[in-house]
Amino acid sequence: MERHAPERIQPIMADGCQEVRRSSNLDGKKIRRYEGKLFTLKSLSSNLPTLLSSNNHSGGNASLIPPYALKKRAAFTLAEVLITLGIIGVVAALTLPTLISNHRKQVYITQLKKSVSTVENALKLVLADEGVDDLASTKFRDYVMNRDSNALRKYFNLSKDVTYLSANEREYRTLLIDKSSSEHGVMDMKVTGYGTPKKLGNCTLLSMADGSEICISSLSATSYSTYANVYIDVNGYDKYPNTFGYDMFFMMYNYNGSVMLSSHENYCGDAGFIDPACFDRVVMDGWQILY
């Protein structure tokens, strides 16, 4: 006579069910006994509504309902969601302007570094072409003074022919116009405060293919520490703020084509001062606009 291993039946559980493991003929599958009936876990879940209904109609004890069937699922209320969204909106409103300002400053600095390098590379190329060490000994000054577009295109990626800006026109380009103050308006320097801007001098304007503008003036005809004064508008006249220390900078290059620092960085912030101070400060601060 074939003998079967005895069933191992666990005690009655707190939820009124009894868990049975039939290791001999159910391959170890767990079943549950509910009010004298055996169910697999799958069939028990599918028959739960029927069992609950019959239990209630027969006057059974509601405490026999398995606890996982009565478990509540947590959820956010509409008021909580609206409050959270409101807080997020307030934080964004407070931080977004600063983030945008910092991003714009970084864009200006990236464009400034590119423009400074463009001028320096062009001057170095002039020296290499003519085989000299002194820009005063080259024809570059003649190219600039005569606004020779054909000659200058060899050294700069121009978008159009070279033009000329008078001192008044150059000054006007730096203004955020306020007709109530003066003929040309008041320069909102942002860095240097309010005041009548200095005359920037006549210069030869190079409109670059990347949208920037480089204006060169005061090229020395003899060997001197300062060879050229250069104004750079990193995003061009058509884009604001047209303000020194932000999208406009002034710098000097020496006779060997390298950009110079004037050690005036502490003056970036004084009213009316628009010499190389802000460019010096940007470089000294690790190519950052920290003001």
C-alpha positions in Angstrom: 0.0 0.0 0.0 1.4 3.3 -1.1 2.0 5.7 1.8 1.8 9.5 1.5 3.6 12.0 3.6 1.2 13.6 6.1 0.0 17.1 5.5 1.6 19.9 7.4 -1.1 22.2 8.5 -0.3 25.4 10.2 -2.4 26.9 13.0 -5.5 29.1 12.3 -4.3 32.6 11.3 -5.6 35.9 12.9 -7.6 36.7 9.8 -9.8 33.6 10.1 -7.9 31.8 7.3 -5.8 28.7 7.6 -2.7 28.2 5.6 -2.0 24.7 4.4 1.0 23.3 2.6 0.4 20.1 0.7 3.9 19.1 -0.1 2.8 15.7 -1.5 0.4 16.5 -4.3 0.5 20.3 -4.8 4.2 20.7 -5.4 4.6 22.9 -2.4 2.0 25.5 -3.6 0.4 27.4 -0.8 -3.4 27.2 -0.4 -5.6 29.0 2.2 -8.6 27.6 4.0 -11.5 30.1 4.3 -14.6 28.9 6.2 -13.9 25.3 5.4 -13.1 25.9 1.7 -9.6 25.5 0.2 -8.4 28.2 -2.2 -5.1 28.9 -3.8 -3.9 32.5 -3.3 -4.8 33.4 -6.8 -8.3 31.9 -6.6 -8.8 33.5 -3.2 -8.2 37.0 -4.5 -10.5 36.4 -7.5 -13.3 35.1 -5.2 -12.9 37.6 -2.5 -15.9 39.8 -3.4 -18.2 36.7 -3.4 -16.8 35.5 -0.1 -17.3 38.9 1.5 -20.8 39.1 0.2 -21.8 35.7 1.5 -20.1 36.3 4.8 -22.1 39.5 5.4 -25.4 38.0 4.3 -24.9 35.0 6.6 -24.3 37.3 9.6 -20.6 36.3 9.7 -18.0 38.3 11.7 -16.5 41.1 9.6 -13.3 40.6 11.4 -12.7 37.5 9.3 -12.0 39.8 6.3 -8.3 39.5 5.5 -6.4 42.7 6.6 -4.8 43.2 3.2 -8.3 43.6 1.8 -9.0 46.5 4.2 -5.7 48.3 3.8 -6.1 52.0 2.8 -3.9 53.4 0.1 -2.4 56.8 0.9 -2.9 59.7 -1.6 -2.5 63.4 -1.8 -5.6 65.6 -1.6 -6.2 68.3 -4.1 -5.5 71.0 -1.6 -2.1 69.5 -0.8 -1.2 69.3 -4.5 -2.2 73.0 -5.0 -0.2 74.1 -2.0 2.9 72.2 -3.3 2.6 73.7 -6.7 2.2 77.2 -5.2 5.4 76.8 -3.2 7.3 75.6 -6.2 6.0 78.6 -8.2 7.1 81.1 -5.5 10.6 79.5 -5.3 10.9 79.6 -9.1 9.9 83.2 -9.2 12.5 84.1 -6.6 15.4 82.2 -8.2 14.7 82.3 -11.9 15.8 86.0 -12.4 19.2 85.3 -10.8 19.7 82.1 -12.8 18.9 84.0 -16.0 21.2 86.8 -15.1 24.1 84.4 -14.3 23.5 82.5 -17.5 23.6 85.8 -19.6 26.8 86.8 -17.9 28.4 83.5 -18.7 27.3 83.9 -22.3 28.9 87.3 -22.4 32.2 86.0 -21.0 32.3 83.1 -23.4 31.8 85.5 -26.3 34.3 88.0 -24.9 37.1 85.3 -24.6 36.4 84.3 -28.2 36.7 88.0 -29.4 39.8 88.7 -27.4 41.4 85.6 -28.9 40.3 86.6 -32.4 42.1 89.9 -32.2 45.2 88.4 -30.7 45.4 85.7 -33.3 44.9 88.2 -36.1 47.8 90.4 -34.8 50.1 87.4 -34.4 49.3 86.4 -38.0 50.2 89.8 -39.2 53.6 89.5 -37.5 54.1 86.1 -38.9 53.2 87.2 -42.5 55.6 90.1 -42.5 58.3 88.3 -40.5 58.7 91.0 -37.8 58.3 91.2 -34.1 56.8 94.7 -33.9 53.4 95.6 -35.2 54.5 99.2 -35.7 56.7 97.8 -38.5 53.8 96.2 -40.3 51.1 97.4 -42.7 48.3 96.5 -40.3 47.9 100.2 -39.3 47.4 101.2 -42.9 44.9 98.4 -43.4 42.8 99.7 -40.5 43.2 103.4 -41.1 42.2 103.0 -44.8 39.5 100.5 -43.9 40.9 98.0 -46.4 38.3 95.3 -46.2 40.1 93.0 -48.7 43.3 93.1 -46.7 41.6 92.7 -43.3 39.5 89.7 -44.4 42.7 87.7 -44.4 42.9 88.2 -40.6 39.3 88.5 -39.6 36.1 86.6 -40.5 34.1 89.6 -41.5 30.4 89.6 -42.3 30.6 92.8 -44.4 32.9 95.5 -45.4 34.9 97.5 -42.8 33.2 100.7 -41.7 34.0 103.8 -39.7 32.5 105.1 -36.5 32.9 108.7 -35.3 33.3 109.4 -31.6 29.7 110.6 -31.3 28.4 107.5 -33.1 30.5 105.2 -31.0 29.4 107.0 -27.8 25.7 106.8 -28.9 26.0 103.0 -29.4 26.8 102.6 -25.7 23.7 104.4 -24.5 20.4 103.0 -23.2 18.5 106.0 -24.4 16.7 108.3 -21.9 15.6 111.4 -23.7 14.7 113.2 -20.5 18.4 113.8 -19.6 20.5 115.0 -22.4 20.9 115.1 -26.1 22.2 111.5 -26.2 20.5 110.3 -23.1 21.9 108.8 -19.9 24.2 105.8 -19.9 22.9 103.2 -17.5 26.3 101.8 -16.8 25.0 99.3 -14.3 28.6 98.9 -13.2 29.7 102.5 -13.2 26.5 104.1 -12.1 24.8 107.1 -13.9 26.9 109.7 -15.6 27.8 111.3 -18.9 30.0 108.7 -20.8 33.4 109.6 -22.0 34.2 110.1 -25.6 35.4 106.8 -26.9 37.3 108.1 -29.9 37.0 107.3 -33.6 37.5 103.7 -34.6 37.4 101.3 -37.5 34.5 98.9 -37.1 34.9 95.2 -38.0 31.5 93.4 -38.1 32.3 89.8 -37.5 30.5 86.8 -38.9 29.6 85.6 -35.4 27.6 88.8 -34.7 30.2 90.5 -32.6 31.7 93.9 -33.4 35.4 94.8 -32.9 36.3 98.5 -33.2 40.0 99.4 -33.5 41.6 102.8 -32.8 44.8 104.6 -31.8 47.2 102.3 -33.6 50.7 103.5 -32.8 53.1 104.2 -35.7 56.1 103.6 -33.4 57.2 101.0 -31.0 55.3 101.6 -27.8 53.9 99.6 -24.9 50.4 100.1 -26.2 49.9 99.5 -29.9 46.1 99.5 -30.3 42.9 100.3 -28.4 40.1 97.9 -29.0 36.4 98.0 -28.2 34.5 94.8 -28.3 30.7 94.4 -28.4 30.3 90.7 -27.9 26.8 90.5 -29.3 26.7 93.5 -31.6 25.0 96.8 -31.6 21.5 95.3 -32.3 21.4 93.4 -29.0 21.2 95.0 -25.6 22.3 95.9 -23.1 25.2 97.7 -24.9 26.7 98.3 -21.5 30.4 98.4 -20.6 31.3 95.6 -18.3 28.6 93.3 -19.6 28.4 93.0 -23.3 30.9 95.7 -24.2 34.5 95.9 -23.1 37.6 98.1 -23.8 41.1 96.7 -23.8 44.6 97.4 -25.1 47.0 95.3 -27.2 50.8 95.7 -27.1 53.2 95.9 -30.0 53.7 92.1 -30.1 50.0 91.4 -30.4 49.2 90.3 -26.8 46.3 91.7 -24.8 47.3 93.9 -21.9 46.0 94.5 -18.4 46.1 98.0 -17.0 45.8 97.0 -13.3 42.8 99.3 -13.0 40.4 96.5 -11.9 39.6 98.3 -8.6 38.0 101.1 -10.6 35.3 99.0 -12.1 32.4 100.5 -10.3 33.3 104.2 -10.1 30.9 106.5 -11.9 31.8 107.4 -15.4 34.9 105.2 -15.6 34.8 103.1 -18.7 38.5 102.5 -19.4 39.8 98.8 -19.3 38.9 98.6 -15.6 36.0 96.1 -16.0 37.9 94.0 -18.5 40.8 93.9 -16.1 38.5 92.9 -13.3 36.9 90.1 -15.3 40.3 88.6 -16.1 41.5 89.0 -12.5 38.4 87.3 -11.3 39.0 84.3 -13.4 37.0 85.3 -16.4 33.8 85.9 -14.4 31.4 88.8 -14.0 31.1 89.0 -10.2 29.7 92.5 -10.0 
